[in-house]
Amino acid sequence: MTRNVKPAGWRREPGRHSLAARGIKSGTKKRKKVVVVPQKKHKWGFDLTDITASRWQTLIDEHDLVLCEIHPYPDRPEIKHFHWKGEGILIVTKNNPITGEYGEPGVREREVGYASYIGIEGKRSKVLAVKNYIKRSGSIKDESPHERSYI
């Protein structure tokens, strides 16, 4: 028959694990408070942007982006935004610059090479890299540093 034998010096402290059994005096062990600070997403926006399909494809390849179509308005399911997602980066466009499809059917004809509104968010380094690439590679009407004010 096996019997639980408690080590010498063991005592039960109500509502706690026995610190004495581990050789620690009561009240001397302090718990570290871990504070997790969420990383603030860096953002950037562009208004009415032209960028060729080949240059947009290069951007996709460089940042390993995957396209997801999102329907942001439940009451208007025909409207969509194009979300290009990658590790630490999200790019949202109103138009798909590769196919020319506009996010709102019937508003405008297909226009390959037109991204329309662009919103970028994610890790600072990635957002700035994408922002710089778009500014070098495309034609933009306006931009909103540090925010996505267009989409």
KAQUI-V604609 format. One line per field, one symbol per residue. ss: DSSP state (A for helix, B for strand, O for the rest). psi: psi as a letter, one per 30 degrees, with the letter a starting at -180 (. if undefined). A space follows every 50 residues. Layout:
ss = ???
psi = ???
//
This chain:
ss = OOOOOOOOOOOOOOOOOOOAAAOOOOOOOOOOOOOOOOOOOBBBBBBBBB OOAAAAAAAAAAAOOBBBBBOOOOOOOOBOBBBBBBOOBBBBBOBOOOOO OBOBOOOOOOOOOBBBBBBBBBOAAAAAAAAAAAAAAOBBBBBBBOOOOO O
psi = kkkjkklkfkkkkkglljeefggkkkffjkkkjkkjjkkkkklklkkikk kleeeeeeeeeeghkkkkkkjfjefiffklljkjkajgkkkklfkjfeff kkfjkfellkjkgkfbkkkklakeeeeeeeeeeeeefakkelljkglife .
//
